[in-house]
Amino acid sequence: MGRILMIAALAVVGFFVIGWLIGFVFSMLKWVLIIGVLAVAVMGVMRLTRSGASRNKDSDYS
């Protein structure tokens, strides 16, 4: 009887650990996606501002 209870307790603890690990992985994936979207947005803004600056420099005929 004691061995069966120990196996049941280990199964319950195992499910808690698996749930924690899955939650942790999805949380990290969420933050990686957020940081990636922010990085792409910053790169896009920098590309737009850099192309605008070079365009203004080319149109100067002095």
mmCIF file of the N, C-alpha and C atoms, coordinates in Angstrom:
data_MODEL
# 
_entry.id   MODEL 
# 
loop_
_atom_site.group_PDB 
_atom_site.id 
_atom_site.type_symbol 
_atom_site.label_atom_id 
_atom_site.label_alt_id 
_atom_site.label_comp_id 
_atom_site.label_asym_id 
_atom_site.label_entity_id 
_atom_site.label_seq_id 
_atom_site.pdbx_PDB_ins_code 
_atom_site.Cartn_x 
_atom_site.Cartn_y 
_atom_site.Cartn_z 
_atom_site.occupancy 
_atom_site.B_iso_or_equiv 
_atom_site.pdbx_formal_charge 
_atom_site.auth_seq_id 
_atom_site.auth_comp_id 
_atom_site.auth_asym_id 
_atom_site.auth_atom_id 
_atom_site.pdbx_PDB_model_num 
ATOM 1   N N  . MET A 1 1  ? 0.825  -1.202 0.000   1.00 0.00 ? 1  MET A N  1 
ATOM 2   C CA . MET A 1 1  ? 0.000  0.000  0.000   1.00 0.00 ? 1  MET A CA 1 
ATOM 3   C C  . MET A 1 1  ? 0.866  1.261  0.000   1.00 0.00 ? 1  MET A C  1 
ATOM 4   N N  . GLY A 1 2  ? 1.949  1.242  0.777   1.00 0.00 ? 2  GLY A N  1 
ATOM 5   C CA . GLY A 1 2  ? 2.822  2.405  0.842   1.00 0.00 ? 2  GLY A CA 1 
ATOM 6   C C  . GLY A 1 2  ? 3.502  2.698  -0.478  1.00 0.00 ? 2  GLY A C  1 
ATOM 7   N N  . ARG A 1 3  ? 3.866  1.607  -1.206  1.00 0.00 ? 3  ARG A N  1 
ATOM 8   C CA . ARG A 1 3  ? 4.530  1.799  -2.492  1.00 0.00 ? 3  ARG A CA 1 
ATOM 9   C C  . ARG A 1 3  ? 3.567  2.419  -3.510  1.00 0.00 ? 3  ARG A C  1 
ATOM 10  N N  . ILE A 1 4  ? 2.322  2.015  -3.478  1.00 0.00 ? 4  ILE A N  1 
ATOM 11  C CA . ILE A 1 4  ? 1.326  2.569  -4.399  1.00 0.00 ? 4  ILE A CA 1 
ATOM 12  C C  . ILE A 1 4  ? 1.106  4.056  -4.111  1.00 0.00 ? 4  ILE A C  1 
ATOM 13  N N  . LEU A 1 5  ? 1.042  4.420  -2.833  1.00 0.00 ? 5  LEU A N  1 
ATOM 14  C CA . LEU A 1 5  ? 0.882  5.829  -2.484  1.00 0.00 ? 5  LEU A CA 1 
ATOM 15  C C  . LEU A 1 5  ? 2.097  6.645  -2.899  1.00 0.00 ? 5  LEU A C  1 
ATOM 16  N N  . MET A 1 6  ? 3.287  6.068  -2.765  1.00 0.00 ? 6  MET A N  1 
ATOM 17  C CA . MET A 1 6  ? 4.507  6.762  -3.188  1.00 0.00 ? 6  MET A CA 1 
ATOM 18  C C  . MET A 1 6  ? 4.517  6.981  -4.697  1.00 0.00 ? 6  MET A C  1 
ATOM 19  N N  . ILE A 1 7  ? 4.110  5.998  -5.456  1.00 0.00 ? 7  ILE A N  1 
ATOM 20  C CA . ILE A 1 7  ? 4.047  6.139  -6.920  1.00 0.00 ? 7  ILE A CA 1 
ATOM 21  C C  . ILE A 1 7  ? 3.007  7.188  -7.300  1.00 0.00 ? 7  ILE A C  1 
ATOM 22  N N  . ALA A 1 8  ? 1.857  7.188  -6.620  1.00 0.00 ? 8  ALA A N  1 
ATOM 23  C CA . ALA A 1 8  ? 0.812  8.187  -6.893  1.00 0.00 ? 8  ALA A CA 1 
ATOM 24  C C  . ALA A 1 8  ? 1.312  9.586  -6.560  1.00 0.00 ? 8  ALA A C  1 
ATOM 25  N N  . ALA A 1 9  ? 2.014  9.715  -5.431  1.00 0.00 ? 9  ALA A N  1 
ATOM 26  C CA . ALA A 1 9  ? 2.555  11.028 -5.063  1.00 0.00 ? 9  ALA A CA 1 
ATOM 27  C C  . ALA A 1 9  ? 3.595  11.491 -6.077  1.00 0.00 ? 9  ALA A C  1 
ATOM 28  N N  . LEU A 1 10 ? 4.451  10.594 -6.527  1.00 0.00 ? 10 LEU A N  1 
ATOM 29  C CA . LEU A 1 10 ? 5.448  10.954 -7.547  1.00 0.00 ? 10 LEU A CA 1 
ATOM 30  C C  . LEU A 1 10 ? 4.778  11.356 -8.865  1.00 0.00 ? 10 LEU A C  1 
ATOM 31  N N  . ALA A 1 11 ? 3.677  10.685 -9.217  1.00 0.00 ? 11 ALA A N  1 
ATOM 32  C CA . ALA A 1 11 ? 2.955  11.044 -10.442 1.00 0.00 ? 11 ALA A CA 1 
ATOM 33  C C  . ALA A 1 11 ? 2.364  12.446 -10.320 1.00 0.00 ? 11 ALA A C  1 
ATOM 34  N N  . VAL A 1 12 ? 1.787  12.760 -9.163  1.00 0.00 ? 12 VAL A N  1 
ATOM 35  C CA . VAL A 1 12 ? 1.211  14.092 -8.953  1.00 0.00 ? 12 VAL A CA 1 
ATOM 36  C C  . VAL A 1 12 ? 2.301  15.148 -9.013  1.00 0.00 ? 12 VAL A C  1 
ATOM 37  N N  . VAL A 1 13 ? 3.417  14.916 -8.321  1.00 0.00 ? 13 VAL A N  1 
ATOM 38  C CA . VAL A 1 13 ? 4.541  15.862 -8.353  1.00 0.00 ? 13 VAL A CA 1 
ATOM 39  C C  . VAL A 1 13 ? 5.081  15.990 -9.769  1.00 0.00 ? 13 VAL A C  1 
ATOM 40  N N  . GLY A 1 14 ? 5.142  14.884 -10.494 1.00 0.00 ? 14 GLY A N  1 
ATOM 41  C CA . GLY A 1 14 ? 5.596  14.922 -11.883 1.00 0.00 ? 14 GLY A CA 1 
ATOM 42  C C  . GLY A 1 14 ? 4.707  15.806 -12.754 1.00 0.00 ? 14 GLY A C  1 
ATOM 43  N N  . PHE A 1 15 ? 3.399  15.701 -12.555 1.00 0.00 ? 15 PHE A N  1 
ATOM 44  C CA . PHE A 1 15 ? 2.489  16.552 -13.323 1.00 0.00 ? 15 PHE A CA 1 
ATOM 45  C C  . PHE A 1 15 ? 2.663  18.021 -12.974 1.00 0.00 ? 15 PHE A C  1 
ATOM 46  N N  . PHE A 1 16 ? 2.895  18.317 -11.698 1.00 0.00 ? 16 PHE A N  1 
ATOM 47  C CA . PHE A 1 16 ? 3.161  19.710 -11.306 1.00 0.00 ? 16 PHE A CA 1 
ATOM 48  C C  . PHE A 1 16 ? 4.430  20.224 -11.979 1.00 0.00 ? 16 PHE A C  1 
ATOM 49  N N  . VAL A 1 17 ? 5.474  19.408 -11.986 1.00 0.00 ? 17 VAL A N  1 
ATOM 50  C CA . VAL A 1 17 ? 6.746  19.827 -12.583 1.00 0.00 ? 17 VAL A CA 1 
ATOM 51  C C  . VAL A 1 17 ? 6.600  19.999 -14.090 1.00 0.00 ? 17 VAL A C  1 
ATOM 52  N N  . ILE A 1 18 ? 5.903  19.071 -14.736 1.00 0.00 ? 18 ILE A N  1 
ATOM 53  C CA . ILE A 1 18 ? 5.689  19.188 -16.186 1.00 0.00 ? 18 ILE A CA 1 
ATOM 54  C C  . ILE A 1 18 ? 4.875  20.439 -16.502 1.00 0.00 ? 18 ILE A C  1 
ATOM 55  N N  . GLY A 1 19 ? 3.855  20.708 -15.717 1.00 0.00 ? 19 GLY A N  1 
ATOM 56  C CA . GLY A 1 19 ? 3.055  21.922 -15.938 1.00 0.00 ? 19 GLY A CA 1 
ATOM 57  C C  . GLY A 1 19 ? 3.887  23.175 -15.751 1.00 0.00 ? 19 GLY A C  1 
ATOM 58  N N  . TRP A 1 20 ? 4.749  23.185 -14.738 1.00 0.00 ? 20 TRP A N  1 
ATOM 59  C CA . TRP A 1 20 ? 5.623  24.342 -14.509 1.00 0.00 ? 20 TRP A CA 1 
ATOM 60  C C  . TRP A 1 20 ? 6.593  24.524 -15.666 1.00 0.00 ? 20 TRP A C  1 
ATOM 61  N N  . LEU A 1 21 ? 7.165  23.420 -16.144 1.00 0.00 ? 21 LEU A N  1 
ATOM 62  C CA . LEU A 1 21 ? 8.118  23.511 -17.256 1.00 0.00 ? 21 LEU A CA 1 
ATOM 63  C C  . LEU A 1 21 ? 7.445  23.998 -18.537 1.00 0.00 ? 21 LEU A C  1 
ATOM 64  N N  . ILE A 1 22 ? 6.263  23.489 -18.817 1.00 0.00 ? 22 ILE A N  1 
ATOM 65  C CA . ILE A 1 22 ? 5.550  23.923 -20.023 1.00 0.00 ? 22 ILE A CA 1 
ATOM 66  C C  . ILE A 1 22 ? 5.188  25.399 -19.909 1.00 0.00 ? 22 ILE A C  1 
ATOM 67  N N  . GLY A 1 23 ? 4.738  25.828 -18.742 1.00 0.00 ? 23 GLY A N  1 
ATOM 68  C CA . GLY A 1 23 ? 4.432  27.250 -18.539 1.00 0.00 ? 23 GLY A CA 1 
ATOM 69  C C  . GLY A 1 23 ? 5.670  28.114 -18.698 1.00 0.00 ? 23 GLY A C  1 
ATOM 70  N N  . PHE A 1 24 ? 6.800  27.656 -18.172 1.00 0.00 ? 24 PHE A N  1 
ATOM 71  C CA . PHE A 1 24 ? 8.051  28.401 -18.282 1.00 0.00 ? 24 PHE A CA 1 
ATOM 72  C C  . PHE A 1 24 ? 8.497  28.521 -19.730 1.00 0.00 ? 24 PHE A C  1 
ATOM 73  N N  . VAL A 1 25 ? 8.410  27.427 -20.478 1.00 0.00 ? 25 VAL A N  1 
ATOM 74  C CA . VAL A 1 25 ? 8.816  27.441 -21.888 1.00 0.00 ? 25 VAL A CA 1 
ATOM 75  C C  . VAL A 1 25 ? 7.942  28.404 -22.684 1.00 0.00 ? 25 VAL A C  1 
ATOM 76  N N  . PHE A 1 26 ? 6.631  28.357 -22.474 1.00 0.00 ? 26 PHE A N  1 
ATOM 77  C CA . PHE A 1 26 ? 5.748  29.252 -23.225 1.00 0.00 ? 26 PHE A CA 1 
ATOM 78  C C  . PHE A 1 26 ? 5.926  30.705 -22.793 1.00 0.00 ? 26 PHE A C  1 
ATOM 79  N N  . SER A 1 27 ? 6.246  30.930 -21.539 1.00 0.00 ? 27 SER A N  1 
ATOM 80  C CA . SER A 1 27 ? 6.524  32.289 -21.082 1.00 0.00 ? 27 SER A CA 1 
ATOM 81  C C  . SER A 1 27 ? 7.790  32.829 -21.749 1.00 0.00 ? 27 SER A C  1 
ATOM 82  N N  . MET A 1 28 ? 8.827  32.007 -21.816 1.00 0.00 ? 28 MET A N  1 
ATOM 83  C CA . MET A 1 28 ? 10.065 32.431 -22.484 1.00 0.00 ? 28 MET A CA 1 
ATOM 84  C C  . MET A 1 28 ? 9.819  32.673 -23.975 1.00 0.00 ? 28 MET A C  1 
ATOM 85  N N  . LEU A 1 29 ? 9.029  31.811 -24.603 1.00 0.00 ? 29 LEU A N  1 
ATOM 86  C CA . LEU A 1 29 ? 8.709  31.984 -26.023 1.00 0.00 ? 29 LEU A CA 1 
ATOM 87  C C  . LEU A 1 29 ? 7.965  33.296 -26.244 1.00 0.00 ? 29 LEU A C  1 
ATOM 88  N N  . LYS A 1 30 ? 7.055  33.622 -25.334 1.00 0.00 ? 30 LYS A N  1 
ATOM 89  C CA . LYS A 1 30 ? 6.309  34.882 -25.442 1.00 0.00 ? 30 LYS A CA 1 
ATOM 90  C C  . LYS A 1 30 ? 7.260  36.067 -25.385 1.00 0.00 ? 30 LYS A C  1 
ATOM 91  N N  . TRP A 1 31 ? 8.203  36.059 -24.425 1.00 0.00 ? 31 TRP A N  1 
ATOM 92  C CA . TRP A 1 31 ? 9.135  37.179 -24.300 1.00 0.00 ? 31 TRP A CA 1 
ATOM 93  C C  . TRP A 1 31 ? 10.091 37.251 -25.476 1.00 0.00 ? 31 TRP A C  1 
ATOM 94  N N  . VAL A 1 32 ? 10.509 36.109 -26.016 1.00 0.00 ? 32 VAL A N  1 
ATOM 95  C CA . VAL A 1 32 ? 11.374 36.116 -27.200 1.00 0.00 ? 32 VAL A CA 1 
ATOM 96  C C  . VAL A 1 32 ? 10.632 36.729 -28.382 1.00 0.00 ? 32 VAL A C  1 
ATOM 97  N N  . LEU A 1 33 ? 9.364  36.392 -28.544 1.00 0.00 ? 33 LEU A N  1 
ATOM 98  C CA . LEU A 1 33 ? 8.580  36.964 -29.638 1.00 0.00 ? 33 LEU A CA 1 
ATOM 99  C C  . LEU A 1 33 ? 8.383  38.468 -29.461 1.00 0.00 ? 33 LEU A C  1 
ATOM 100 N N  . ILE A 1 34 ? 8.123  38.909 -28.224 1.00 0.00 ? 34 ILE A N  1 
ATOM 101 C CA . ILE A 1 34 ? 7.947  40.344 -27.977 1.00 0.00 ? 34 ILE A CA 1 
ATOM 102 C C  . ILE A 1 34 ? 9.238  41.092 -28.279 1.00 0.00 ? 34 ILE A C  1 
ATOM 103 N N  . ILE A 1 35 ? 10.378 40.575 -27.808 1.00 0.00 ? 35 ILE A N  1 
ATOM 104 C CA . ILE A 1 35 ? 11.657 41.229 -28.059 1.00 0.00 ? 35 ILE A CA 1 
ATOM 105 C C  . ILE A 1 35 ? 11.977 41.218 -29.549 1.00 0.00 ? 35 ILE A C  1 
ATOM 106 N N  . GLY A 1 36 ? 11.642 40.136 -30.239 1.00 0.00 ? 36 GLY A N  1 
ATOM 107 C CA . GLY A 1 36 ? 11.861 40.071 -31.685 1.00 0.00 ? 36 GLY A CA 1 
ATOM 108 C C  . GLY A 1 36 ? 11.036 41.096 -32.441 1.00 0.00 ? 36 GLY A C  1 
ATOM 109 N N  . VAL A 1 37 ? 9.778  41.252 -32.062 1.00 0.00 ? 37 VAL A N  1 
ATOM 110 C CA . VAL A 1 37 ? 8.917  42.251 -32.724 1.00 0.00 ? 37 VAL A CA 1 
ATOM 111 C C  . VAL A 1 37 ? 9.461  43.652 -32.472 1.00 0.00 ? 37 VAL A C  1 
ATOM 112 N N  . LEU A 1 38 ? 9.898  43.918 -31.246 1.00 0.00 ? 38 LEU A N  1 
ATOM 113 C CA . LEU A 1 38 ? 10.469 45.233 -30.949 1.00 0.00 ? 38 LEU A CA 1 
ATOM 114 C C  . LEU A 1 38 ? 11.746 45.475 -31.747 1.00 0.00 ? 38 LEU A C  1 
ATOM 115 N N  . ALA A 1 39 ? 12.587 44.454 -31.881 1.00 0.00 ? 39 ALA A N  1 
ATOM 116 C CA . ALA A 1 39 ? 13.827 44.604 -32.641 1.00 0.00 ? 39 ALA A CA 1 
ATOM 117 C C  . ALA A 1 39 ? 13.533 44.874 -34.119 1.00 0.00 ? 39 ALA A C  1 
ATOM 118 N N  . VAL A 1 40 ? 12.562 44.172 -34.680 1.00 0.00 ? 40 VAL A N  1 
ATOM 119 C CA . VAL A 1 40 ? 12.200 44.402 -36.087 1.00 0.00 ? 40 VAL A CA 1 
ATOM 120 C C  . VAL A 1 40 ? 11.637 45.810 -36.259 1.00 0.00 ? 40 VAL A C  1 
ATOM 121 N N  . ALA A 1 41 ? 10.832 46.274 -35.308 1.00 0.00 ? 41 ALA A N  1 
ATOM 122 C CA . ALA A 1 41 ? 10.270 47.623 -35.403 1.00 0.00 ? 41 ALA A CA 1 
ATOM 123 C C  . ALA A 1 41 ? 11.379 48.672 -35.329 1.00 0.00 ? 41 ALA A C  1 
ATOM 124 N N  . VAL A 1 42 ? 12.336 48.490 -34.410 1.00 0.00 ? 42 VAL A N  1 
ATOM 125 C CA . VAL A 1 42 ? 13.441 49.448 -34.295 1.00 0.00 ? 42 VAL A CA 1 
ATOM 126 C C  . VAL A 1 42 ? 14.278 49.441 -35.567 1.00 0.00 ? 42 VAL A C  1 
ATOM 127 N N  . MET A 1 43 ? 14.545 48.251 -36.125 1.00 0.00 ? 43 MET A N  1 
ATOM 128 C CA . MET A 1 43 ? 15.318 48.191 -37.370 1.00 0.00 ? 43 MET A CA 1 
ATOM 129 C C  . MET A 1 43 ? 14.580 48.885 -38.512 1.00 0.00 ? 43 MET A C  1 
ATOM 130 N N  . GLY A 1 44 ? 13.260 48.711 -38.565 1.00 0.00 ? 44 GLY A N  1 
ATOM 131 C CA . GLY A 1 44 ? 12.480 49.370 -39.613 1.00 0.00 ? 44 GLY A CA 1 
ATOM 132 C C  . GLY A 1 44 ? 12.506 50.880 -39.469 1.00 0.00 ? 44 GLY A C  1 
ATOM 133 N N  . VAL A 1 45 ? 12.371 51.379 -38.247 1.00 0.00 ? 45 VAL A N  1 
ATOM 134 C CA . VAL A 1 45 ? 12.417 52.828 -38.019 1.00 0.00 ? 45 VAL A CA 1 
ATOM 135 C C  . VAL A 1 45 ? 13.798 53.368 -38.367 1.00 0.00 ? 45 VAL A C  1 
ATOM 136 N N  . MET A 1 46 ? 14.840 52.652 -37.975 1.00 0.00 ? 46 MET A N  1 
ATOM 137 C CA . MET A 1 46 ? 16.195 53.112 -38.296 1.00 0.00 ? 46 MET A CA 1 
ATOM 138 C C  . MET A 1 46 ? 16.435 53.123 -39.803 1.00 0.00 ? 46 MET A C  1 
ATOM 139 N N  . ARG A 1 47 ? 15.915 52.128 -40.497 1.00 0.00 ? 47 ARG A N  1 
ATOM 140 C CA . ARG A 1 47 ? 16.079 52.081 -41.954 1.00 0.00 ? 47 ARG A CA 1 
ATOM 141 C C  . ARG A 1 47 ? 15.343 53.242 -42.613 1.00 0.00 ? 47 ARG A C  1 
ATOM 142 N N  . LEU A 1 48 ? 14.135 53.545 -42.112 1.00 0.00 ? 48 LEU A N  1 
ATOM 143 C CA . LEU A 1 48 ? 13.378 54.657 -42.690 1.00 0.00 ? 48 LEU A CA 1 
ATOM 144 C C  . LEU A 1 48 ? 14.062 55.993 -42.427 1.00 0.00 ? 48 LEU A C  1 
ATOM 145 N N  . THR A 1 49 ? 14.555 56.194 -41.217 1.00 0.00 ? 49 THR A N  1 
ATOM 146 C CA . THR A 1 49 ? 15.203 57.464 -40.907 1.00 0.00 ? 49 THR A CA 1 
ATOM 147 C C  . THR A 1 49 ? 16.538 57.592 -41.639 1.00 0.00 ? 49 THR A C  1 
ATOM 148 N N  . ARG A 1 50 ? 17.263 56.494 -41.811 1.00 0.00 ? 50 ARG A N  1 
ATOM 149 C CA . ARG A 1 50 ? 18.541 56.566 -42.520 1.00 0.00 ? 50 ARG A CA 1 
ATOM 150 C C  . ARG A 1 50 ? 18.324 56.858 -44.007 1.00 0.00 ? 50 ARG A C  1 
ATOM 151 N N  . SER A 1 51 ? 17.304 56.219 -44.616 1.00 0.00 ? 51 SER A N  1 
ATOM 152 C CA . SER A 1 51 ? 17.054 56.476 -46.030 1.00 0.00 ? 51 SER A CA 1 
ATOM 153 C C  . SER A 1 51 ? 16.552 57.905 -46.227 1.00 0.00 ? 51 SER A C  1 
ATOM 154 N N  . GLY A 1 52 ? 15.804 58.445 -45.272 1.00 0.00 ? 52 GLY A N  1 
ATOM 155 C CA . GLY A 1 52 ? 15.350 59.833 -45.368 1.00 0.00 ? 52 GLY A CA 1 
ATOM 156 C C  . GLY A 1 52 ? 16.511 60.797 -45.262 1.00 0.00 ? 52 GLY A C  1 
ATOM 157 N N  . ALA A 1 53 ? 17.496 60.525 -44.424 1.00 0.00 ? 53 ALA A N  1 
ATOM 158 C CA . ALA A 1 53 ? 18.648 61.411 -44.267 1.00 0.00 ? 53 ALA A CA 1 
ATOM 159 C C  . ALA A 1 53 ? 19.509 61.390 -45.515 1.00 0.00 ? 53 ALA A C  1 
ATOM 160 N N  . SER A 1 54 ? 19.698 60.214 -46.104 1.00 0.00 ? 54 SER A N  1 
ATOM 161 C CA . SER A 1 54 ? 20.531 60.157 -47.306 1.00 0.00 ? 54 SER A CA 1 
ATOM 162 C C  . SER A 1 54 ? 19.808 60.805 -48.482 1.00 0.00 ? 54 SER A C  1 
ATOM 163 N N  . ARG A 1 55 ? 18.493 60.720 -48.514 1.00 0.00 ? 55 ARG A N  1 
ATOM 164 C CA . ARG A 1 55 ? 17.737 61.354 -49.583 1.00 0.00 ? 55 ARG A CA 1 
ATOM 165 C C  . ARG A 1 55 ? 17.864 62.872 -49.485 1.00 0.00 ? 55 ARG A C  1 
ATOM 166 N N  . ASN A 1 56 ? 17.833 63.427 -48.283 1.00 0.00 ? 56 ASN A N  1 
ATOM 167 C CA . ASN A 1 56 ? 17.975 64.871 -48.097 1.00 0.00 ? 56 ASN A CA 1 
ATOM 168 C C  . ASN A 1 56 ? 19.378 65.323 -48.472 1.00 0.00 ? 56 ASN A C  1 
ATOM 169 N N  . LYS A 1 57 ? 20.379 64.514 -48.218 1.00 0.00 ? 57 LYS A N  1 
ATOM 170 C CA . LYS A 1 57 ? 21.750 64.881 -48.538 1.00 0.00 ? 57 LYS A CA 1 
ATOM 171 C C  . LYS A 1 57 ? 21.961 64.904 -50.057 1.00 0.00 ? 57 LYS A C  1 
ATOM 172 N N  . ASP A 1 58 ? 21.341 63.973 -50.786 1.00 0.00 ? 58 ASP A N  1 
ATOM 173 C CA . ASP A 1 58 ? 21.489 63.929 -52.232 1.00 0.00 ? 58 ASP A CA 1 
ATOM 174 C C  . ASP A 1 58 ? 20.792 65.094 -52.924 1.00 0.00 ? 58 ASP A C  1 
ATOM 175 N N  . SER A 1 59 ? 19.720 65.592 -52.335 1.00 0.00 ? 59 SER A N  1 
ATOM 176 C CA . SER A 1 59 ? 18.968 66.670 -52.992 1.00 0.00 ? 59 SER A CA 1 
ATOM 177 C C  . SER A 1 59 ? 19.575 68.050 -52.729 1.00 0.00 ? 59 SER A C  1 
ATOM 178 N N  . ASP A 1 60 ? 20.664 68.116 -51.973 1.00 0.00 ? 60 ASP A N  1 
ATOM 179 C CA . ASP A 1 60 ? 21.314 69.393 -51.691 1.00 0.00 ? 60 ASP A CA 1 
ATOM 180 C C  . ASP A 1 60 ? 22.293 69.707 -52.831 1.00 0.00 ? 60 ASP A C  1 
ATOM 181 N N  . TYR A 1 61 ? 22.033 70.772 -53.616 1.00 0.00 ? 61 TYR A N  1 
ATOM 182 C CA . TYR A 1 61 ? 22.854 71.096 -54.784 1.00 0.00 ? 61 TYR A CA 1 
ATOM 183 C C  . TYR A 1 61 ? 23.855 72.200 -54.533 1.00 0.00 ? 61 TYR A C  1 
ATOM 184 N N  . SER A 1 62 ? 24.293 72.400 -53.301 1.00 0.00 ? 62 SER A N  1 
ATOM 185 C CA . SER A 1 62 ? 25.207 73.506 -53.026 1.00 0.00 ? 62 SER A CA 1 
ATOM 186 C C  . SER A 1 62 ? 26.647 73.133 -53.306 1.00 0.00 ? 62 SER A C  1 
# 
